[in-house]
Amino acid sequence: MGHHRHLHGPRGAGARGRGLGRLLFAATETEARRAGLPAIDATIGASNALGLGYYEKLGFETYRDFEGAICKRYVLDPITSRAGSRADHPR
């Protein structure tokens, strides 16, 4: 059984460098842990250098790229996430 939620972070020049993305992610991580999720996935446009950099700074790791998108994962529970990653998200 999967849990999926789609979120969009702060965007635009006014949001950059103010820590809003990190605050939003901290709340997201807290709720994901509370829900017992093994990982948080993000799909970022391959041409979105700022978005890719943001997720990399947070500790997300790339697990797949396809059709102009890069898929990244932030592991919350290494054991559960590792077991599901091979079947659910092939590289």
trRosetta pair geometry for C-beta under 8 A, 3 or more apart (Angstrom, degrees):
i j d omega theta_ij theta_ji phi_ij phi_ji
2 88 7.5 137 -87 -142 124 138
3 35 6.3 173 166 147 170 135
3 37 5.6 -106 62 -94 132 108
7 24 7.7 172 160 164 135 119
7 28 6.5 -123 30 -105 171 133
8 11 7.2 -27 159 -30 104 117
9 15 8.0 154 140 152 86 148
9 20 7.6 138 179 117 94 93
9 21 5.0 45 -179 -120 138 89
9 24 5.5 157 -128 84 89 153
9 25 7.6 -5 -103 -53 128 86
9 54 7.5 -161 73 149 160 154
10 15 3.6 -173 148 -159 116 146
10 18 8.0 -74 117 60 161 112
10 20 4.3 30 -6 111 159 131
10 21 5.7 -118 39 -65 102 75
10 24 6.7 176 -15 -18 94 145
11 15 6.0 81 62 32 10 146
12 15 5.3 90 63 7 76 102
12 16 7.6 -132 102 -19 41 89
13 16 5.8 -48 -152 16 38 117
14 18 7.9 -2 152 -16 55 140
15 18 6.2 -105 -168 33 40 119
15 20 5.2 -80 -161 49 92 141
15 21 7.2 93 154 -41 110 91
16 50 7.7 -62 -107 -161 122 135
19 22 5.1 -54 -161 43 68 114
19 23 5.9 72 141 -25 84 100
20 23 5.7 -55 -149 37 32 112
20 24 6.3 32 154 -18 66 106
21 24 5.7 -54 -146 37 31 111
21 25 6.2 28 155 -17 65 107
21 54 5.9 -70 161 -158 159 127
22 25 5.7 -53 -143 39 31 110
22 26 6.3 38 155 -25 64 103
22 58 7.5 -176 -109 -96 73 99
23 26 5.7 -49 -147 30 30 113
23 27 6.7 26 155 -13 62 104
24 27 6.0 -59 -155 38 32 108
24 28 6.3 32 149 -20 66 109
25 28 5.3 -54 -144 39 36 115
25 29 6.0 39 156 -22 69 103
25 58 5.7 -103 -176 -128 166 141
26 29 5.8 -51 -146 35 28 111
26 30 6.5 31 153 -20 61 105
27 30 5.7 -52 -149 34 32 114
27 31 6.4 25 156 -13 65 107
28 31 6.0 -61 -149 41 29 106
28 32 6.1 30 154 -21 66 109
28 40 6.7 84 140 -126 113 152
29 32 5.7 -55 -142 37 30 112
29 33 6.3 30 158 -18 64 105
29 40 6.9 -87 -97 -24 67 147
29 74 7.5 -76 -101 124 103 140
29 76 7.2 169 -154 -98 82 112
30 33 6.0 -58 -152 36 27 109
30 34 6.3 27 151 -20 63 109
31 34 5.4 -52 -145 37 34 115
31 35 6.2 29 156 -16 66 108
32 35 5.8 -59 -147 41 30 108
32 37 4.4 -66 -173 48 86 128
32 40 5.4 -60 -110 -70 169 107
32 76 5.9 -154 122 -62 114 157
33 36 7.6 43 179 -71 32 25
33 37 7.3 -80 -72 45 26 81
33 76 5.7 -159 -87 -164 78 133
37 40 6.9 75 119 -68 137 67
37 76 6.0 74 96 41 78 148
37 77 7.8 -179 113 8 41 110
38 75 7.2 -29 154 -151 75 70
38 76 5.9 179 176 60 25 93
38 77 4.3 -84 -132 55 69 105
38 80 3.7 -131 -105 103 128 111
38 81 3.9 176 151 -65 111 75
38 84 6.3 126 62 29 156 133
39 73 5.0 2 172 -172 136 105
39 74 6.3 156 -165 77 77 47
39 75 5.0 -36 -104 -110 101 48
39 76 5.6 -169 -88 12 36 84
39 77 7.3 -108 -47 40 66 70
39 81 4.2 94 -43 -118 115 124
39 85 7.6 52 -1 -77 158 104
40 60 7.8 -83 89 -100 94 104
40 73 7.1 150 77 -157 45 56
40 74 4.5 -8 57 56 98 104
40 76 6.7 80 -17 -34 84 111
41 71 6.5 -14 -168 -170 105 95
41 72 7.1 150 -157 83 56 48
41 73 5.3 -24 -101 -100 70 76
41 74 7.9 -158 -71 22 26 70
41 89 7.6 -172 -108 -89 138 151
42 55 5.4 -148 77 -116 152 142
42 60 5.9 -34 32 -135 123 158
42 71 7.4 159 83 -155 46 49
42 72 4.8 -14 61 62 95 97
42 73 7.7 -177 20 -78 71 32
42 74 7.5 44 -8 -10 107 99
43 69 5.1 8 -178 177 99 128
43 70 7.3 160 -155 78 53 42
43 71 5.3 -20 -101 -100 78 72
43 72 7.8 175 -83 21 31 70
44 48 5.3 -121 173 68 95 125
44 51 4.5 180 -149 125 122 120
44 52 5.4 163 117 -75 149 68
44 55 6.2 -140 -39 0 145 144
44 69 6.8 146 73 -159 34 74
44 70 5.1 -23 65 61 89 94
44 72 6.7 13 4 3 112 115
45 48 4.1 92 67 -14 94 111
45 51 6.8 76 42 54 79 146
45 68 6.4 -14 -152 149 74 91
45 69 6.0 -55 -106 -105 37 68
45 70 7.7 19 109 16 12 83
46 52 7.9 42 -144 -65 34 133
46 65 6.5 79 -94 -157 115 115
46 68 4.9 -125 17 -168 116 48
46 69 6.0 -115 -33 -80 85 14
46 70 5.4 116 -93 -30 69 93
47 68 7.2 -20 -11 -165 95 95
48 51 3.8 6 137 29 122 120
48 52 6.0 140 95 -21 75 86
49 52 5.8 -55 -143 38 30 111
49 53 6.2 31 158 -19 64 108
50 53 5.8 -57 -148 38 28 112
50 54 6.3 35 152 -26 64 105
51 54 5.5 -50 -148 30 32 116
51 55 6.6 23 159 -10 65 104
52 55 6.2 -60 -151 40 29 104
52 56 6.2 29 153 -19 65 110
52 70 6.2 43 -107 58 109 149
53 56 5.6 -57 -145 39 30 112
53 57 6.3 33 157 -22 66 105
54 57 6.0 -59 -154 33 26 110
54 58 6.7 20 152 -15 62 108
55 58 5.6 -56 -150 37 36 112
55 60 4.0 -35 167 39 96 141
55 72 5.0 113 147 80 141 162
55 74 7.8 -127 -165 -51 90 108
56 59 7.8 78 -180 -50 31 11
56 60 6.3 -82 -81 60 33 84
56 72 7.7 -112 -69 -130 61 152
58 74 6.5 -44 123 -94 108 136
59 74 5.8 83 93 -127 90 97
60 72 3.8 58 154 153 121 125
60 73 6.3 149 -156 67 82 20
60 74 4.7 -60 -92 -61 74 86
61 72 6.2 157 75 -155 24 82
61 73 6.0 -31 61 61 78 76
61 74 7.7 134 10 -85 70 43
61 75 7.7 -4 23 -15 115 100
62 65 6.7 -5 -170 -47 121 96
62 70 5.8 -54 -122 -177 110 106
62 71 7.0 102 -153 77 64 53
62 72 5.4 -47 -88 -96 49 78
63 71 5.7 -60 63 104 83 100
63 72 6.9 132 8 -124 80 27
63 73 5.2 21 -13 0 130 117
63 85 6.7 -107 -150 -166 151 118
63 89 5.7 43 123 133 135 127
63 91 6.1 -107 172 -99 68 81
64 70 7.8 162 92 -160 50 45
64 71 4.2 8 62 46 91 123
64 89 6.2 -133 -17 172 134 95
64 90 7.2 83 -94 96 131 48
64 91 5.4 -157 -88 -136 81 43
65 69 6.8 -175 -151 93 62 47
65 70 4.8 -19 -105 -107 95 66
65 71 6.8 -161 -79 16 41 75
66 69 6.1 -14 70 59 63 88
66 71 7.5 10 20 -13 93 110
71 89 7.0 -153 134 -162 147 124
73 81 7.2 149 162 -171 133 127
73 85 7.2 -52 -47 -115 179 121
73 89 7.5 135 -59 94 136 168
75 78 5.4 58 157 -88 135 63
75 81 4.7 -165 -134 71 96 168
75 82 7.9 31 -132 -48 136 75
76 81 7.0 134 44 -49 62 130
77 80 4.3 21 109 34 122 110
77 81 5.6 147 78 -19 66 95
78 81 5.9 -62 -132 44 23 109
78 82 5.9 26 168 -24 64 111
79 82 6.2 -55 -145 32 22 109
79 83 6.7 19 157 -16 58 109
80 83 6.0 -60 -153 35 30 110
80 84 6.5 10 160 -3 66 113
81 84 6.2 -70 -147 46 28 99
81 85 5.8 38 159 -42 68 109
82 85 5.9 -47 -139 17 26 116
82 86 7.9 26 168 -20 55 95
83 86 7.6 -67 -179 20 26 100
84 87 6.4 -76 -158 50 46 96
84 88 4.9 10 165 2 86 129
84 89 7.9 54 131 9 78 94
85 88 6.4 -68 -122 52 21 95
85 89 5.4 -47 -159 52 63 106
86 89 7.8 -29 -60 59 5 63
86 90 7.3 37 -174 -96 46 62
87 90 7.9 -12 -152 -59 14 80
